[in-house]
Amino acid sequence: MAKSTAPATKTTSTPRQQVVDPGELLDIMEVAERLHCGRTFAYQLISSGALPAIKMGRLLRVTEADLIAFIDQLRHESTWLIAS
């Protein structure tokens, strides 16, 4: 009888999330400054789900990539409204 050559340990594959570089994380004041809006409005964008955020304990952070995507989406919507 032939012996199995399978590894002794069982490996499971779990999807890994992309690790965010801490240099890419913006706090609420940085988000508000980049959007030229107030801090309260930046919080409203996050709480409405329009702008994704990462919650770390009591802190909220927004990735630079998410902020850029949000701005691009606004540009696209504005272009569509103007063209109508």
C-alpha positions as CSV (number, residue, x, y, z in Angstrom):
1,M,0.0,0.0,0.0
2,A,1.4,3.4,-1.0
3,K,1.7,6.1,1.7
4,S,0.1,9.5,1.2
5,T,2.5,12.4,0.5
6,A,0.0,15.0,1.7
7,P,1.3,17.5,4.2
8,A,0.7,16.6,7.9
9,T,-0.8,20.0,8.7
10,K,-4.1,21.2,7.2
11,T,-3.9,24.7,5.6
12,T,-6.9,26.9,5.2
13,S,-7.0,29.8,2.9
14,T,-8.6,33.0,4.3
15,P,-8.9,36.1,2.3
16,R,-6.5,38.8,3.5
17,Q,-7.6,42.4,3.7
18,Q,-5.3,45.0,2.2
19,V,-3.2,46.6,4.9
20,V,-3.5,50.3,5.0
21,D,-0.3,52.4,5.3
22,P,-0.8,54.6,8.3
23,G,0.5,57.5,6.3
24,E,-2.6,57.2,4.1
25,L,-5.0,57.7,7.1
26,L,-6.6,61.1,7.5
27,D,-8.3,62.4,10.6
28,I,-11.5,64.4,10.4
29,M,-9.8,67.8,10.4
30,E,-7.6,66.8,7.5
31,V,-10.6,65.5,5.6
32,A,-12.5,68.8,6.3
33,E,-9.5,70.8,5.1
34,R,-9.1,68.9,1.9
35,L,-12.8,69.2,1.1
36,H,-12.9,72.9,2.2
37,C,-15.8,72.2,4.5
38,G,-16.4,72.1,8.3
39,R,-15.7,69.3,10.6
40,T,-19.4,68.8,11.3
41,F,-20.1,68.3,7.6
42,A,-17.2,65.8,7.3
43,Y,-18.8,63.8,10.2
44,Q,-22.2,64.0,8.4
45,L,-20.6,62.6,5.2
46,I,-19.2,59.6,7.2
47,S,-22.3,58.9,9.2
48,S,-24.5,59.0,6.0
49,G,-22.2,56.4,4.4
50,A,-21.2,58.7,1.6
51,L,-17.6,58.7,2.7
52,P,-16.2,55.4,4.1
53,A,-14.3,55.6,7.4
54,I,-12.3,53.3,9.6
55,K,-13.2,53.3,13.3
56,M,-10.3,52.7,15.7
57,G,-11.7,52.9,19.2
58,R,-13.1,56.4,19.5
59,L,-11.2,57.7,16.5
60,L,-12.4,57.9,12.9
61,R,-9.9,57.8,10.0
62,V,-10.5,58.1,6.3
63,T,-8.0,56.6,3.8
64,E,-6.6,59.0,1.2
65,A,-7.8,56.6,-1.5
66,D,-11.4,56.7,-0.2
67,L,-11.3,60.5,-0.1
68,I,-10.0,60.6,-3.7
69,A,-12.7,58.2,-4.8
70,F,-15.4,60.3,-3.1
71,I,-14.2,63.4,-4.8
72,D,-14.1,61.6,-8.2
73,Q,-17.6,60.4,-7.7
74,L,-18.8,64.0,-6.9
75,R,-17.0,65.2,-10.1
76,H,-18.7,62.5,-12.1
77,E,-22.2,63.3,-10.7
78,S,-21.6,67.1,-11.2
79,T,-20.6,66.5,-14.9
80,W,-23.7,64.4,-15.4
81,L,-25.9,67.1,-13.9
82,I,-24.4,69.8,-15.9
83,A,-24.7,67.8,-19.2
84,S,-28.4,67.2,-18.6
